[in-house]
Amino acid sequence: MKPLSDGLRIIECSGTAYEIGLQYGAASKDNLRKALDLLICGLKQSQVQPHVDRGTIRESARKYFENVRAFDPEGLERIRGVADGADISFDDVFAVNCYTELVINYPNLAGMCTSFALAGPATKDGLTILGQNIDWHPETPLDLLHIKHSDGLEQLSIAFFGAPCYSLTSAGIGNSANLTLSPMGPVTTHIPLSFYLYSAMRKQSFGEAFEVLQRTARGIGYYHLADAAGNMGGIESVYDGYTVLEPDRGVMVHANHYETSDYAESDGAHMYIQDSFQRAPRLRKLIDEHYGMLTPEIMMTLLADHDGYPNSICRHADASKPPEFASVSMASVIMTPAERKMYLSLGPPCGNKYQEYSLGEKNSR
């Protein structure tokens, strides 16, 4: 693990699911404890669970346990390893990995991510490029993992609240993720996103990875995948169904509202994340202005856009809101799957340098 000048470390993990979790837990125990504290604090500040404590959080998360065990037993081994490595109880680590499901009804959510994927005629030389700004509370713990699985697959993964949610793999596949808000139905077979995203990004082909999302992504997230060959696809979902989104002229853009008209009536973004309806069209406009010549460097400038500041693509704390409800671009990530490269800015990209990583070396950019 090598500290960067901006404070983010690369955490090296390898081996079985348990061994990967054990190494991550030992290296990031402080961030994992912080994630648990923020989960408890956030729910206490909500109008939904103002009397929450660790016991009620564990109980709420446990309802997903059997679903996860049936879907991905290795995922539970990874969580067991994290718990042992960080010296935190399994139930607490499992709860942190159900973070999004537990806070979905939190009434003070702010802007959460603007993402894109580009390929074919949209980019210079047809290079596949994807990425996003990751927006959340400024105290949110983030980690960067370099994972070497026992089957040979490697990942560069940004872990958000202890869960690897944004990944680039040696199979030449990358993903983006945005929160969407719609009424949640019964748990039934629902699986927390941290488990199905991790499982999808363990696959060796775009088709296999996308099939996992079609089968499991329900209700609280939008995801798109893109690979080195130019394959792209997105998934929007509600708790009992999903819609596949296709690229338009080699371009996909998404924020935090539904693009699917059938889901618009129940879209919580109208109440909680109204700026989403400005961010997505703005990024599409900027992309269109550079259509056919888009590169990672150009996308770095577009993700630093301040139209609508502070609730812009490059997001900054809104002084009109209480500090506990602040949201900023905690990181900005751009991936080129064919090159197996990731460019990562820790903090708003307008004022922070992107670092270049590959499934090998790291250099400043």
C-alpha positions in Angstrom: 0.0 0.0 0.0 1.5 3.3 -1.1 0.0 6.6 0.3 -0.7 9.3 -2.3 0.0 12.9 -1.7 -3.7 13.5 -1.4 -4.2 10.9 1.3 -5.8 8.0 -0.7 -4.0 4.7 -0.6 -3.9 1.7 -3.0 -4.9 -1.3 -0.9 -3.5 -4.5 -2.4 -5.7 -7.6 -2.0 -5.3 -11.1 -3.4 -6.4 -14.7 -3.1 -9.7 -16.2 -2.1 -12.8 -14.1 -1.2 -12.1 -14.5 2.5 -8.4 -13.5 2.0 -9.3 -10.5 -0.1 -11.7 -9.3 2.6 -9.2 -10.0 5.4 -6.6 -7.9 3.7 -9.0 -5.1 3.0 -10.4 -5.1 6.5 -6.9 -5.0 8.1 -5.8 -2.1 5.8 -9.0 0.0 6.2 -10.3 -0.7 9.6 -10.6 3.0 10.5 -12.6 3.8 7.3 -14.9 0.8 8.0 -15.6 2.0 11.6 -16.2 5.5 10.2 -18.7 4.1 7.7 -20.6 2.3 10.5 -20.6 5.5 12.6 -21.9 7.6 9.6 -24.6 5.0 8.9 -25.9 5.2 12.5 -25.6 9.0 12.6 -27.4 9.5 9.2 -30.3 7.3 10.2 -30.6 9.0 13.6 -30.9 12.4 11.7 -33.6 11.0 9.4 -37.3 11.3 10.0 -37.6 7.6 9.2 -35.5 6.0 12.0 -34.7 8.7 14.6 -34.3 6.2 17.4 -32.0 3.9 15.6 -29.1 2.1 17.3 -26.6 -0.5 16.3 -29.0 -3.3 17.2 -31.9 -2.0 15.0 -29.5 -1.5 12.1 -28.2 -5.0 12.4 -31.8 -6.3 12.5 -32.8 -4.3 9.4 -29.8 -5.5 7.5 -30.3 -9.2 8.5 -33.5 -9.4 6.4 -31.2 -9.5 3.3 -28.9 -12.2 4.7 -30.6 -15.3 3.3 -31.0 -13.6 -0.1 -27.3 -12.9 -0.3 -26.4 -16.4 0.9 -28.5 -17.9 -1.9 -27.1 -15.5 -4.5 -23.4 -15.3 -3.6 -22.0 -17.4 -0.7 -18.5 -16.1 -1.6 -19.8 -12.6 -1.0 -20.4 -13.5 2.6 -17.0 -15.0 2.9 -15.5 -11.7 1.7 -17.6 -9.9 4.4 -16.4 -12.4 7.0 -12.8 -11.7 6.0 -13.4 -7.9 6.3 -14.9 -8.3 9.7 -11.9 -10.4 10.9 -9.4 -8.1 9.4 -10.9 -5.0 10.8 -11.9 -6.6 14.2 -15.5 -5.6 13.7 -18.5 -7.9 14.1 -19.7 -9.7 11.0 -23.2 -8.2 11.5 -21.8 -4.7 11.5 -19.8 -5.2 8.3 -22.8 -6.8 6.7 -25.0 -3.8 7.7 -22.5 -1.4 6.2 -22.6 -3.3 3.0 -26.4 -2.8 3.0 -25.9 0.9 3.5 -27.8 2.1 0.4 -30.8 -0.2 1.1 -31.0 1.1 4.7 -30.8 4.8 3.9 -33.0 4.8 0.8 -35.9 6.6 2.6 -33.6 9.2 4.1 -35.4 12.5 3.3 -32.4 14.8 3.1 -30.5 13.1 0.2 -28.5 15.5 -1.9 -27.0 15.2 -5.4 -25.5 11.8 -6.1 -23.4 11.4 -9.2 -23.4 12.2 -12.9 -22.1 9.4 -15.2 -21.3 8.8 -18.8 -20.1 6.1 -21.2 -18.7 6.8 -24.7 -17.6 4.7 -27.6 -17.4 4.4 -31.4 -18.1 7.6 -33.3 -18.3 9.7 -30.2 -14.7 9.4 -29.2 -11.3 10.1 -30.9 -10.2 6.8 -32.5 -13.3 5.0 -31.2 -11.8 4.6 -27.7 -14.3 3.4 -25.1 -14.3 5.9 -22.2 -16.6 5.9 -19.1 -16.8 7.4 -15.7 -18.5 9.8 -13.4 -18.3 12.2 -10.5 -19.1 10.4 -7.2 -21.1 12.8 -5.0 -22.0 12.3 -1.4 -21.3 13.7 2.1 -17.8 15.2 2.5 -17.0 12.8 5.4 -17.7 9.7 3.2 -14.9 7.1 3.5 -13.4 6.0 0.1 -10.7 3.5 -0.6 -9.0 2.4 -3.8 -8.4 -1.4 -4.0 -6.2 -3.4 -6.4 -7.7 -6.9 -6.2 -6.1 -10.0 -7.7 -8.7 -12.8 -7.6 -7.6 -16.5 -7.4 -8.9 -17.1 -10.9 -6.6 -14.5 -12.4 -9.0 -11.6 -12.8 -7.8 -8.2 -11.6 -9.8 -5.2 -10.5 -9.2 -1.6 -9.7 -12.1 -0.8 -7.5 -13.2 2.4 -5.6 -14.9 1.3 -2.4 -17.7 3.6 -1.2 -18.7 3.0 2.4 -16.6 -0.2 2.5 -18.2 -1.6 -0.7 -16.3 -1.8 -4.0 -18.9 -0.1 -6.3 -16.9 1.4 -9.2 -14.6 -1.0 -11.0 -12.3 -1.5 -14.0 -11.2 -5.1 -14.6 -8.5 -6.9 -16.5 -11.3 -8.4 -18.7 -11.7 -4.8 -20.1 -15.0 -4.0 -18.4 -15.8 -0.9 -16.4 -19.0 0.3 -14.6 -20.6 3.4 -13.3 -23.4 3.7 -10.7 -25.9 6.3 -9.8 -28.6 6.3 -7.1 -32.2 6.5 -8.2 -35.2 6.8 -5.9 -38.4 4.9 -6.1 -40.7 3.2 -3.6 -39.3 0.0 -2.3 -41.5 -3.1 -2.2 -41.1 -6.3 -0.1 -37.7 -7.7 0.3 -38.6 -11.1 -1.2 -35.4 -11.9 -3.2 -33.9 -8.4 -3.1 -30.1 -8.4 -2.9 -28.1 -5.3 -1.7 -26.3 -3.6 -4.5 -22.8 -4.0 -3.0 -23.1 -7.7 -3.5 -24.6 -7.9 -7.0 -22.3 -5.1 -8.4 -19.2 -6.9 -7.0 -20.5 -10.2 -8.5 -21.2 -8.6 -11.9 -17.7 -7.1 -12.1 -16.2 -10.6 -11.4 -17.3 -11.8 -14.8 -15.1 -12.3 -17.8 -17.4 -10.8 -20.5 -19.7 -7.9 -21.0 -22.6 -10.2 -21.6 -22.1 -12.2 -18.4 -21.7 -9.1 -16.3 -24.8 -7.4 -17.8 -26.9 -10.5 -17.3 -26.1 -10.4 -13.5 -27.4 -6.8 -13.4 -30.5 -7.7 -15.4 -31.2 -10.5 -12.9 -30.5 -8.7 -9.7 -30.5 -4.9 -10.0 -33.8 -3.6 -8.6 -35.1 -0.3 -7.3 -32.3 1.9 -6.0 -29.7 2.3 -8.7 -28.8 3.0 -12.3 -25.8 1.2 -13.7 -24.1 1.1 -17.0 -21.3 -1.1 -18.2 -18.9 -0.5 -21.1 -16.1 -2.7 -22.4 -13.0 -2.4 -24.5 -14.8 -3.6 -27.6 -17.3 -0.8 -27.4 -20.2 -2.7 -25.9 -22.4 -0.5 -23.7 -25.7 -0.8 -21.9 -27.5 0.7 -18.9 -30.1 -0.6 -16.5 -32.8 1.4 -14.7 -35.0 -0.5 -12.3 -37.9 -0.3 -9.8 -38.4 -2.9 -7.1 -40.3 -5.2 -9.4 -38.8 -4.6 -12.8 -36.1 -3.1 -15.0 -35.5 -1.4 -18.3 -32.4 -1.7 -20.5 -31.1 1.7 -21.8 -29.1 1.7 -25.1 -26.5 4.2 -26.2 -27.4 7.0 -28.6 -24.7 7.6 -31.2 -22.2 6.0 -28.9 -23.2 8.1 -25.9 -24.8 7.3 -22.5 -25.4 9.9 -19.8 -27.2 9.5 -16.5 -27.7 11.4 -13.3 -30.2 10.5 -10.5 -33.6 10.7 -12.2 -35.2 8.0 -14.3 -35.0 8.3 -18.1 -37.6 5.6 -18.5 -41.0 7.3 -18.9 -42.8 4.4 -17.2 -40.9 5.2 -14.0 -41.3 9.0 -14.0 -44.4 9.1 -11.9 -42.8 7.4 -8.9 -39.4 9.1 -9.3 -38.2 10.5 -6.0 -35.7 12.8 -7.7 -38.5 15.3 -8.2 -38.7 15.8 -4.5 -35.1 15.2 -3.2 -32.7 15.6 -6.1 -34.2 18.2 -8.5 -30.8 19.3 -9.7 -30.4 15.9 -11.4 -32.7 17.2 -14.2 -30.2 19.9 -15.0 -27.0 17.9 -14.7 -27.8 15.1 -17.2 -28.8 17.5 -20.0 -25.9 19.7 -19.3 -23.4 16.9 -19.7 -25.1 15.7 -22.9 -24.8 19.2 -24.3 -21.1 19.4 -23.4 -20.4 16.0 -24.9 -22.2 16.9 -28.1 -20.0 20.0 -28.4 -16.9 17.8 -28.6 -18.6 14.8 -30.3 -16.2 12.7 -32.3 -13.1 14.1 -30.6 -13.7 13.1 -27.0 -10.7 11.9 -25.0 -10.1 11.3 -21.3 -8.5 14.8 -21.0 -11.6 16.4 -22.5 -13.9 14.5 -20.1 -11.8 15.7 -17.2 -12.7 19.3 -18.2 -16.4 18.4 -18.7 -16.7 16.8 -15.3 -15.3 20.0 -13.8 -18.3 22.0 -15.2 -19.9 24.5 -12.7 -23.1 25.3 -14.6 -25.8 25.5 -11.8 -23.1 25.8 -9.1 -22.9 24.6 -6.3 -25.4 21.9 -7.4 -23.5 21.3 -10.6 -21.8 18.4 -12.4 -18.7 19.3 -10.3 -20.6 19.5 -7.0 -19.7 21.7 -4.0 -21.3 22.1 -0.6 -24.5 24.1 -0.7 -24.3 26.9 1.9 -28.1 27.1 2.1 -28.2 23.6 3.6 -27.1 22.4 7.0 -23.6 20.9 7.1 -24.9 17.4 7.9 -26.8 17.4 4.6 -23.8 18.6 2.5 -22.9 16.8 -0.7 -19.8 17.3 -2.8 -17.9 15.5 -5.6 -15.9 13.2 -3.3 -14.1 11.8 -6.3 -14.1 11.9 -10.1 -13.2 8.8 -12.1 -12.6 8.1 -15.8 -11.8 4.7 -17.3 -10.5 3.5 -20.6 -11.1 -0.3 -20.6 -9.0 -1.1 -23.7 -6.0 0.5 -22.0 -6.9 -1.0 -18.6 -6.5 2.6 -17.2 -8.3 4.5 -14.5 -7.9 8.3 -13.9 -9.0 9.3 -10.4 -9.3 12.7 -8.8 -9.9 12.7 -5.1 -12.3 15.6 -4.5 -14.0 17.9 -6.9 -12.2 17.7 -10.3 -12.1 21.5 -10.7 -9.3 21.8 -8.2 -7.8 18.3 -7.8 -5.3 16.6 -10.0 -6.2 13.3 -11.7 -3.9 10.4 -10.9 -3.4 7.7 -13.6 -3.6 4.1 -12.6 -3.4 0.9 -14.6 -3.6 -2.7 -13.6 0.1 -2.2 -13.2 1.7 1.2 -12.4 0.4 4.6 -11.2 1.5 7.9 -12.6 0.4 11.5 -12.1 -1.5 13.1 -14.9 
